[in-house]
Amino acid sequence: MAPQRIKADELASVLPPGGLTLVSSCSAESDLLASMVAEAGNALADMRFSGIFVPGLNRHVWAGSRTSRVLTFFQTPQLREAADRVDFLPLCYGQITALYAAQAPQAALFMCSPPDENGMCSFGTETAFVPDFWRSAAVRIAHVNPAMPRTAGDPGIPFGELTAFIEQDQILKGTPADPPDAVSRAIARHAAPFIGDGATLQTGLGKVPDAVLDALHDRRNLRLHTGLAGDGALRLVRSGAMASGASALVGVAIGSPELYDGLNDPHFQFRPVSVTHDLRVAGAAEHFVTVNSALEIDLFGQVYSEIGPKGAMSGPGGASDFAAAARLSPRGLRMVCLPADAAKGTLSRIIDPAAARGPASLSRLDTDIVVTEHGAADLRNKGHDARAEALIAIAAPPFRDALADGWRRISERL
């Protein structure tokens, strides 16, 4: 039976009330579907909506009925304000996959491209969890967006497998292509020597990871295997540094319109979380290098990425999954890159362990190299004192004496 074309006020006629509904998010969050959920209201009963909601990018709270809830693994300011209706689970991607497998979403609301000549709709810039679970969801409702680029890799969903659809143009959510600043470029200069020809790279988003990728344009035979790709990934692909063929395996693209226009480059291959975050797949690379940022790192080498000044910002995300993959990889390397200070130089981001805010996102055993604009601390095969000394050496100079004093007190107890 052909999928039903619906209008903006007809969602409740095709979406059964209650149960878990998976929604596309990141750059593919649909303003249209979110407004349709709000319009449906109490007709959706005690439904739970779930997705990967990115702070600063995804601002909807997916408010349906008075008893509906949101299941999230990252905290946006909007979801924090609606805390009484939000279930925040700080899980890594492997655990999120297991949760969805156990709870089996009954429905999926997602954005996709119009069908091609073979009737296939591409998931475009967010090939994350929906491709892994749409087959088991009894109801599949698509926002068919002509602005969504087709991406290679995952085959997408046959148009005939949709339950219902609504078609409307929407500009994809993204971030500006801001050039790296002086601090980011300095961090990249210290990080680049650890990454050789033939490396397979995983990076996060932001100026620092993009600057690291920009510093690698003279390398050769590089590959990407990452959950997130920003504008730095596109610049790397176009630099000539990549291995031939589909050597940029990614799950989600978030960036500028130029990035989205460039995803038709044959290097890019979009795959779901079951591939991008499978530690056996990534760990099979000979030189798998993770390049992630953090809010703080303590003198043991423990990494903190989840709790900011205003409270919980995130779960651990994919960093721990990729750290496990790098441990399996021959010549694998776990690198954390961050500016040495914050709040206009008033706070050190290398901290005394007693000053840590929140749970450790990566343990000291998941961190090999820490890089700031002041240098690189190679923590491999070092004891506690040597690790602390290396980290203090790359801290912002005004904080080094206090960090050294704090460490002496800690060291006396070890």
C-alpha positions in Angstrom: 0.0 0.0 0.0 1.4 3.5 -0.9 2.3 5.8 2.0 -0.3 8.3 3.0 0.4 11.9 2.3 -0.7 13.8 5.4 -1.2 17.5 6.4 0.3 19.3 9.3 -2.7 18.7 11.5 -3.1 15.0 10.7 -0.2 13.4 12.6 -2.4 11.8 15.3 -4.3 9.9 12.6 -1.3 7.9 11.7 0.8 7.9 14.9 -0.7 5.6 17.5 -0.5 6.9 21.1 2.0 5.8 23.7 5.3 3.9 23.2 8.8 5.0 22.2 9.2 7.1 19.1 12.6 7.7 17.6 13.1 11.1 16.0 15.8 12.4 13.7 17.8 15.2 15.2 21.3 16.9 14.8 21.3 18.6 11.4 18.2 16.6 10.3 15.9 17.7 13.1 12.5 18.6 11.5 10.8 21.8 12.6 7.7 20.6 10.8 7.5 17.3 12.6 8.1 18.9 16.0 5.3 21.4 15.3 3.0 18.5 14.3 3.8 16.7 17.6 2.8 19.9 19.4 -0.4 20.2 17.3 -1.3 16.6 18.1 -1.1 17.3 21.8 -3.0 15.0 24.1 -3.9 12.6 21.3 -0.4 11.1 21.6 -1.0 10.1 25.2 2.1 9.0 27.2 4.5 8.8 24.2 8.3 9.0 24.7 10.3 10.9 22.1 14.0 10.2 21.8 16.9 11.4 19.7 20.4 12.7 19.8 19.7 16.4 20.7 22.7 18.7 20.3 23.0 21.8 22.5 22.9 25.0 20.5 21.5 23.2 17.5 18.4 21.3 18.5 16.0 23.6 20.4 12.7 21.6 20.3 11.4 19.9 23.4 9.1 17.5 21.5 6.2 18.5 23.7 3.2 16.4 22.8 0.5 15.5 25.4 0.6 16.5 29.1 2.0 13.0 29.9 4.5 12.6 27.0 8.2 12.6 27.9 11.5 13.0 26.2 14.3 10.5 26.5 17.7 12.2 25.8 21.4 11.4 26.1 22.5 15.0 25.8 21.2 18.1 27.6 20.1 21.2 25.7 19.1 24.4 27.5 15.5 23.8 26.4 15.4 20.3 27.7 16.9 21.3 31.0 14.1 23.9 31.4 11.6 21.1 30.8 13.3 18.8 33.3 10.1 17.5 34.8 9.2 15.8 31.4 12.7 14.8 30.4 14.5 11.5 31.2 18.3 12.3 30.8 20.4 9.1 30.6 24.2 9.9 30.3 25.0 6.8 28.2 27.7 6.0 25.6 26.6 5.2 22.1 27.0 1.4 22.6 24.6 1.6 25.5 22.2 3.8 23.6 22.1 1.1 20.8 21.4 -1.6 23.4 18.6 0.5 25.0 16.9 1.0 21.7 17.3 -2.7 20.8 15.7 -3.7 24.2 12.9 -1.1 24.1 12.1 -1.3 20.4 10.8 2.0 19.1 7.3 1.6 17.9 7.5 4.6 15.5 10.1 6.7 13.8 9.7 10.4 12.8 12.5 11.5 10.5 13.7 13.8 7.7 14.8 12.3 4.4 15.4 13.2 0.8 12.8 12.8 -1.9 12.9 9.3 -3.5 15.4 8.8 -6.3 14.7 6.9 -9.6 14.8 3.6 -7.6 12.3 4.9 -5.0 14.9 5.2 -2.3 14.9 8.1 0.2 18.3 9.0 1.7 18.7 9.8 5.4 21.2 12.4 4.2 23.2 14.3 6.8 22.0 12.2 9.8 22.6 8.5 9.2 22.7 7.6 12.9 20.1 5.5 14.7 17.1 5.6 12.4 18.7 3.3 9.7 19.3 0.7 12.4 15.7 0.7 13.8 13.2 1.8 11.1 12.6 -1.8 10.0 11.4 -2.8 13.5 9.3 0.4 13.9 5.7 -0.4 12.9 5.1 3.3 12.0 7.4 5.3 9.8 6.6 9.0 9.2 8.9 11.1 7.0 9.4 14.7 6.5 10.5 14.6 2.8 12.8 17.6 2.5 13.9 18.6 -1.0 16.9 20.4 0.6 18.2 17.2 2.1 21.3 16.0 0.1 21.5 12.4 -0.9 24.5 10.7 0.8 26.3 7.5 -0.2 26.8 4.5 2.0 23.5 3.6 3.7 20.9 2.7 1.1 18.2 4.7 2.9 14.5 3.7 3.1 12.3 2.7 0.2 9.5 5.3 -0.2 7.0 2.5 -0.3 8.0 1.4 3.2 6.8 4.7 4.7 3.6 4.8 6.6 3.0 8.5 5.9 4.9 11.5 4.7 4.7 15.3 4.4 6.8 17.2 2.0 8.2 20.7 2.7 11.5 22.5 2.2 13.6 23.2 5.4 17.1 24.6 5.6 19.2 22.1 7.4 20.3 23.0 10.9 24.0 23.7 11.1 26.9 25.8 12.4 28.9 28.5 10.6 32.2 27.7 9.0 34.3 29.8 11.5 38.0 29.6 10.7 40.1 28.3 13.5 41.5 30.9 15.9 45.1 31.4 17.0 44.6 29.1 20.1 43.1 26.3 18.0 45.9 26.6 15.4 48.5 26.4 18.2 46.9 23.3 19.6 46.8 21.7 16.1 50.5 22.4 15.6 51.3 20.4 18.8 48.9 17.6 17.9 49.8 17.0 14.3 53.2 15.4 14.8 51.5 12.4 16.5 49.4 11.7 13.4 51.3 10.0 10.5 50.5 9.0 6.9 47.9 6.3 6.7 46.1 7.2 10.0 42.4 6.6 10.5 40.9 9.6 12.3 38.0 10.1 14.6 37.2 13.7 15.6 34.5 15.6 17.3 33.1 19.0 16.3 34.4 22.5 16.8 37.3 24.8 16.1 39.9 22.6 17.7 39.2 19.3 16.0 38.8 21.2 12.7 42.1 22.9 13.2 43.8 19.5 13.8 42.3 18.2 10.5 43.5 21.4 8.8 47.1 20.7 10.0 47.1 17.3 8.2 46.7 18.5 4.6 50.2 17.4 3.8 49.7 13.8 5.0 48.8 11.1 2.6 46.4 8.0 2.7 44.4 9.3 5.6 41.0 7.9 6.4 38.1 9.2 8.5 36.0 6.9 10.7 33.9 9.2 12.9 30.4 9.7 14.2 30.5 13.4 13.5 31.9 15.4 10.5 32.2 19.2 10.3 33.6 21.6 7.8 37.2 20.5 8.7 36.4 17.1 7.3 35.3 18.5 4.0 38.5 20.6 3.8 40.6 17.5 4.5 38.7 15.5 1.9 39.4 18.2 -0.7 43.1 18.6 0.3 44.4 15.5 -1.4 45.4 13.9 1.9 42.8 11.2 1.9 43.2 7.6 0.7 41.4 6.9 -2.6 37.8 5.6 -2.7 35.2 5.9 0.0 37.7 6.8 2.7 35.6 9.1 4.9 33.2 7.0 6.8 30.9 9.2 8.9 27.5 9.1 10.7 26.4 12.7 11.0 27.4 15.9 9.3 26.9 19.2 11.1 28.3 22.4 9.7 27.8 25.0 7.0 25.8 25.0 3.8 29.1 24.4 2.0 29.6 21.2 3.9 26.2 19.9 3.0 26.7 20.8 -0.6 30.0 18.9 -0.6 28.7 15.6 0.8 28.4 14.3 -2.8 32.2 13.9 -2.8 32.9 10.3 -3.5 35.2 10.0 -0.4 32.1 10.3 1.9 30.3 7.2 3.0 27.5 7.6 5.6 26.8 4.7 7.8 24.6 4.1 10.9 25.8 3.9 14.5 26.0 0.1 14.2 29.0 0.7 11.9 30.5 4.0 13.0 30.6 3.1 16.7 31.4 -0.6 16.4 34.7 -0.8 18.2 35.7 -3.9 16.2 35.3 -2.1 12.9 37.2 1.0 14.0 39.7 -1.0 16.0 40.7 -2.9 12.9 42.5 0.2 11.5 46.2 -0.1 11.9 46.7 3.5 13.2 43.3 4.7 14.7 43.7 8.1 16.3 40.9 9.7 18.3 40.9 13.5 18.5 38.4 14.8 21.0 37.9 17.9 23.1 37.0 18.3 26.7 35.8 20.8 29.3 38.5 19.8 31.8 41.2 17.3 32.5 42.7 16.5 35.9 46.3 15.7 36.9 45.6 12.0 36.8 44.6 12.3 33.1 40.9 11.9 33.7 38.7 13.7 31.2 35.5 15.7 32.0 33.1 16.6 29.2 29.7 16.5 30.8 29.1 19.1 33.5 29.4 22.8 32.8 28.9 25.8 35.0 25.1 25.6 34.5 24.8 21.9 35.1 24.7 18.8 32.9 25.4 19.5 29.3 26.0 16.0 27.9 26.5 12.3 28.4 29.8 10.7 27.4 28.7 10.4 23.8 30.9 8.3 21.5 34.3 9.2 23.1 34.4 6.1 25.3 33.4 3.8 22.4 36.1 5.2 20.2 38.7 5.1 23.0 38.0 1.3 23.3 38.4 1.0 19.5 41.8 2.8 19.7 42.9 0.4 22.4 42.3 -2.5 19.9 44.1 -0.8 17.1 47.7 -1.4 16.4 49.4 1.9 17.0 46.1 3.3 18.2 46.2 6.7 20.0 43.8 8.5 22.2 44.3 12.3 22.0 42.4 15.0 24.0 42.9 18.6 22.7 41.6 21.6 24.6 42.6 25.2 25.4 44.5 25.6 28.6 42.1 28.1 30.2 38.6 29.3 30.1 36.4 32.3 31.2 38.8 34.8 29.6 41.8 33.3 31.4 40.3 33.2 34.9 39.9 29.4 35.1 42.4 26.6 34.3 41.1 23.7 32.3 43.8 21.4 33.6 42.7 21.0 37.2 43.4 19.4 40.6 41.4 16.2 40.8 39.6 17.5 43.9 38.2 20.3 41.7 36.6 18.0 39.1 33.0 18.8 38.2 30.9 15.7 37.5 31.8 12.2 36.4 34.9 11.4 34.4 33.9 10.9 30.8 37.2 9.1 30.0 39.3 7.4 32.6 43.1 8.0 32.9 43.5 4.7 31.1 41.6 6.1 28.1 44.0 9.1 27.6 47.3 8.9 25.8 48.1 12.4 24.7 46.8 15.7 26.0 47.3 18.8 23.9 46.9 22.5 24.7 48.3 25.6 23.0 51.3 25.3 25.3 52.4 21.8 24.1 51.6 18.1 24.2 51.7 15.9 27.3 52.5 12.3 26.4 51.1 10.3 29.2 51.9 6.8 27.9 53.9 4.6 30.2 54.2 7.2 32.9 53.5 7.0 36.6 51.3 9.3 38.6 53.9 11.9 39.3 55.3 12.0 35.8 51.8 12.3 34.3 51.0 15.2 36.6 54.3 16.9 35.8 53.7 16.6 32.1 50.2 18.0 32.4 51.2 20.9 34.6 53.9 21.8 31.9 51.1 22.5 29.3 48.7 24.3 31.7 48.2 28.0 31.3 51.3 29.6 33.1 49.4 31.5 35.7 48.0 28.3 37.2 51.1 26.1 37.1 52.3 26.9 40.6 48.9 26.2 42.2 48.6 23.0 40.3 52.1 21.9 41.4 51.3 22.7 45.1 48.0 20.8 44.9 49.7 17.8 43.3 52.4 17.7 46.1 49.6 17.2 48.6 48.0 14.5 46.5 51.3 12.8 45.9 52.0 12.5 49.6 49.0 10.3 49.9 49.8 8.0 47.1 
